Amino acid sequence: MDTGLAAWLDDGLYFDYLGFEIFYRVEGNGPPLLLIHGYPFNSFDWAPIWPKLTERFTVIAPDMMGMGFSAKPVAYEYSVHDHADMHEALLDHLGIGNAHILAHDIGDSVGQELLARHEFGQPAYGALRIDSITWLNGGMFVETYTPRAAQKLLSATPLGDILSPVQNSPLSRRVLEPTIREMFGPNTKPTRHMMNVFNQILDYNDGRRVLHKVGRFINDRYTHRNRWVRAMRQTTVSMRLIDGPTDPNSGAHMARRYAEVIPHPDVVMLADDIGHWPQLEAPDAVLTHFLAHIDRVSAGS
């Protein structure tokens, strides 16, 4: 295993979520900050900005069920609601009742569900008070979201179940890697080393077997779209979107839709060559704009 990834694993902890082991990192001092990672990788996505965040916050970063170093059961119904339950359960386990949220990709959907529970009084564990939310690239408005063809084929058709036993094959990797590379900006494509790390995360505990099942979160975006957007439109929680515009899934077109739908939108567009993973492609810019949001929230309170 890559030394950086191995160190991340060694520094983590596990907690029991309904009989399954969930990996998480917690470090730092200060206000709680919940990091909600994207699909299909894990909390290691936050590694480039982790040291700066832990200087200022108590940072909590779990791996969602079916991803990273957490349990990856095959006989399991993965959903955004269940991921939200897990995040609530972890914060309850740690005795944390309020937190800022920084979310990416599927993490945006989980953050939307947590916000809806916050607005409508529907927690599953405890009662989380959300201090602020910062969104990175994600499909917050399903009518604007444009997933890659491979993701749609594997998660929205029976093909994923059919191919599940051979997801570890060289052919499967050759299909997935171009899809991942396509989502990065033209000048920030993953190196061979980074791609090897991505593959190690996907391979951990035979994770490719459930990749398509986790990917069915797209269906939740259709089912719960209006409830989530209603919460975003009525909330007084301070929100900021930091967007990599060249992302084919949720780039500039998603930012434009956000500005159309959300009252008084706070949108920060990164450089034109930044894609779907801003925290990997432009970590310093993400930190700058995230911390500026927190400073504004802190000054207002």
C-alpha positions in Angstrom: 0.0 0.0 0.0 1.1 3.6 -0.7 2.9 5.0 2.3 0.7 8.1 2.6 -2.5 6.0 2.3 -1.1 3.5 4.8 -0.4 6.3 7.3 -3.9 7.6 6.8 -5.3 4.2 7.7 -3.0 3.8 10.7 -4.1 7.1 12.1 -7.8 6.2 11.9 -10.3 4.7 14.3 -13.4 2.5 13.9 -16.8 2.7 15.3 -19.7 0.2 15.2 -22.6 1.3 13.0 -25.4 -1.2 13.1 -23.0 -4.1 13.3 -20.6 -2.8 10.6 -17.2 -1.1 11.1 -16.9 2.5 10.0 -13.4 4.0 9.6 -12.9 7.6 10.5 -10.2 10.2 11.3 -10.6 12.8 14.0 -7.9 15.3 14.8 -7.3 18.9 15.9 -8.8 21.4 18.3 -11.5 24.0 17.8 -15.0 24.1 16.4 -16.1 20.7 14.9 -15.8 20.4 11.2 -17.4 17.4 9.4 -15.8 16.4 6.1 -18.1 14.4 3.8 -16.1 12.8 1.0 -17.2 11.9 -2.6 -17.7 8.9 -4.7 -16.0 6.5 -5.3 -13.0 7.1 -3.0 -12.8 8.0 0.6 -11.7 10.5 3.3 -8.1 10.4 1.9 -9.4 12.9 -0.7 -9.0 15.5 2.1 -5.4 14.8 2.8 -4.0 17.8 0.9 -5.9 20.2 3.1 -6.0 18.1 6.3 -3.0 19.7 8.1 -4.3 23.3 7.7 -7.9 22.3 8.7 -6.7 20.5 11.9 -4.8 23.7 13.0 -8.2 25.4 13.4 -10.9 22.8 13.8 -11.7 19.5 15.4 -11.9 17.6 12.1 -14.1 14.5 11.7 -13.8 12.6 8.5 -15.4 9.1 8.1 -15.4 6.7 5.1 -18.9 6.0 4.0 -20.3 2.5 3.9 -19.1 0.7 0.8 -16.1 3.0 0.3 -12.5 3.4 1.5 -11.7 1.6 4.7 -15.2 1.1 6.0 -17.3 -2.1 5.7 -18.4 -3.0 2.2 -21.1 -5.6 2.5 -22.6 -7.0 -0.7 -26.0 -7.7 0.8 -26.7 -4.1 1.7 -29.0 -1.4 0.4 -26.8 1.7 0.1 -28.5 5.0 0.1 -28.0 8.7 0.8 -30.3 8.4 3.8 -28.2 5.6 5.3 -25.0 7.6 4.7 -26.6 10.5 6.6 -27.7 8.2 9.4 -24.1 7.0 9.7 -22.7 10.5 9.9 -25.2 11.4 12.6 -24.4 8.3 14.5 -20.7 9.0 14.4 -21.1 12.6 15.7 -23.5 11.2 18.4 -20.8 8.6 19.3 -18.3 11.4 19.6 -20.6 13.6 21.7 -20.6 16.3 19.0 -23.9 18.3 18.7 -22.9 21.0 16.2 -20.5 21.2 13.3 -19.5 23.1 10.2 -19.8 20.9 7.1 -17.5 20.7 4.0 -18.9 18.3 1.4 -18.0 17.0 -2.1 -19.8 15.0 -4.7 -22.1 12.4 -3.1 -21.2 14.2 0.1 -23.2 17.1 -1.2 -26.3 14.8 -1.3 -25.5 13.6 2.2 -25.1 17.2 3.3 -28.4 18.1 1.7 -30.1 15.3 3.6 -28.5 16.4 6.9 -29.6 20.0 6.2 -33.2 18.8 5.5 -33.2 17.0 8.8 -31.9 20.1 10.5 -34.6 22.3 8.9 -37.5 19.9 9.4 -36.6 18.4 12.8 -36.0 14.8 11.5 -32.7 13.6 13.0 -32.0 9.9 13.2 -29.4 10.2 15.9 -29.2 13.2 18.3 -30.0 16.7 16.9 -27.1 18.1 14.8 -26.9 21.9 14.7 -25.3 22.9 11.4 -23.1 25.9 11.8 -22.3 26.4 8.1 -22.1 24.3 4.9 -19.5 24.6 2.1 -20.3 22.6 -1.0 -17.7 21.5 -3.5 -18.6 20.1 -6.9 -21.6 17.7 -6.7 -25.0 17.0 -8.2 -27.1 19.1 -6.0 -29.7 19.6 -8.7 -30.3 16.4 -10.5 -31.9 18.2 -13.5 -28.5 19.7 -14.2 -26.3 16.8 -13.2 -24.5 14.9 -16.1 -23.0 11.7 -14.8 -20.5 9.8 -17.0 -21.7 7.0 -19.2 -19.9 4.3 -17.3 -21.5 5.4 -14.0 -25.0 5.4 -15.6 -24.4 2.0 -17.1 -23.1 0.3 -13.9 -25.5 2.0 -11.4 -28.7 2.6 -13.3 -29.0 -0.7 -15.3 -28.6 -4.4 -14.4 -25.2 -4.4 -16.0 -23.5 -3.5 -12.6 -24.9 -6.6 -10.9 -23.9 -8.7 -13.9 -20.3 -7.4 -14.0 -19.9 -7.2 -10.2 -17.9 -10.5 -9.9 -15.4 -9.3 -12.5 -15.0 -5.7 -11.3 -11.4 -6.5 -10.3 -10.4 -7.5 -13.8 -7.9 -5.5 -15.9 -10.7 -4.7 -18.4 -12.8 -3.1 -15.6 -9.9 -0.9 -14.6 -9.3 0.2 -18.2 -12.9 1.3 -18.4 -12.9 3.2 -15.1 -9.6 5.0 -15.3 -10.4 7.1 -18.4 -13.7 8.1 -16.7 -11.8 9.3 -13.6 -9.2 11.2 -15.7 -12.0 12.9 -17.7 -13.3 14.5 -14.5 -10.1 16.3 -13.7 -9.0 19.6 -15.3 -6.8 19.6 -18.4 -3.7 20.6 -16.3 -4.4 18.6 -13.2 -4.9 15.1 -14.5 -4.0 12.4 -11.9 -0.4 11.1 -12.1 0.3 7.4 -12.4 1.1 7.4 -8.7 -2.2 9.1 -7.8 -4.1 6.6 -10.0 -2.4 3.7 -8.2 -3.6 5.2 -4.9 -7.1 5.5 -6.3 -7.0 1.8 -7.3 -5.7 0.8 -3.9 -8.7 2.6 -2.3 -11.1 0.9 -4.6 -9.5 -2.5 -4.1 -9.5 -2.4 -0.3 -11.7 -5.1 1.1 -12.9 -6.1 -2.4 -14.6 -2.7 -2.8 -15.2 -2.9 -6.5 -17.8 -5.6 -5.9 -20.2 -3.0 -4.4 -19.1 0.1 -6.4 -22.2 0.0 -8.6 -24.5 -0.4 -5.6 -23.0 2.6 -3.9 -23.4 4.5 -7.1 -27.1 4.1 -7.0 -27.3 7.3 -4.9 -28.2 8.9 -8.2 -31.7 7.5 -7.7 -32.0 9.3 -4.3 -31.2 12.6 -6.0 -34.4 12.1 -8.1 -36.5 10.9 -5.2 -35.6 13.6 -2.7 -34.7 16.5 -5.0 -37.6 18.8 -3.9 -37.3 18.1 -0.2 -33.5 18.8 -0.3 -33.9 22.0 -2.4 -36.7 23.2 -0.2 -34.4 23.0 2.8 -31.7 24.8 0.9 -34.0 27.6 -0.1 -35.5 28.2 3.3 -32.5 27.7 5.6 -30.7 30.4 7.5 -27.5 28.3 7.7 -24.8 30.1 5.8 -23.9 28.2 2.6 -21.1 28.7 0.0 -20.5 26.8 -3.2 -16.8 26.4 -4.4 -16.9 25.1 -7.9 -14.3 23.7 -10.3 -15.9 24.9 -13.6 -14.4 22.4 -16.1 -16.0 19.4 -14.3 -18.2 17.6 -16.8 -20.5 16.3 -14.1 -21.2 19.3 -12.0 -19.0 22.2 -13.1 -20.0 25.7 -14.3 -23.4 24.4 -15.4 -24.2 23.3 -11.8 -22.9 26.6 -10.4 -25.3 28.5 -12.8 -28.2 26.3 -11.6 -27.2 26.9 -8.0 -27.4 30.7 -8.6 -30.8 30.4 -10.2 -32.3 28.2 -7.5 -30.8 29.4 -4.2 -31.8 32.8 -2.8 -28.8 35.2 -2.3 -26.3 32.6 -3.6 -22.7 32.6 -2.5 -20.8 31.0 -5.4 -17.0 31.0 -5.8 -15.7 29.9 -9.2 -12.2 28.4 -9.2 -9.7 28.8 -12.1 -11.1 27.7 -15.5 -8.9 24.6 -15.6 -10.1 23.1 -12.3 -12.4 20.0 -12.5 -14.4 17.7 -10.2 -11.9 17.3 -7.3 -11.1 20.9 -6.2 -9.5 19.7 -3.0 -7.0 17.7 -4.9 -6.6 20.0 -7.9 -6.5 23.4 -6.2 -6.2 22.7 -2.4 -4.8 26.2 -1.6 -7.7 27.9 -3.3 -10.2 25.7 -1.7 -8.7 26.4 1.7 -8.7 30.2 1.1 -12.3 30.3 0.0 -13.5 27.9 2.7 -11.8 29.7 5.5 -13.1 33.0 4.2 -16.6 31.6 4.5 -16.0 30.4 8.1 -14.5 33.8 9.0 -17.6 35.5 7.7 -19.9 33.1 9.6 -17.8 33.6 12.8 -17.9 37.4 12.5 -21.7 37.3 12.0 -22.3 35.2 15.1 
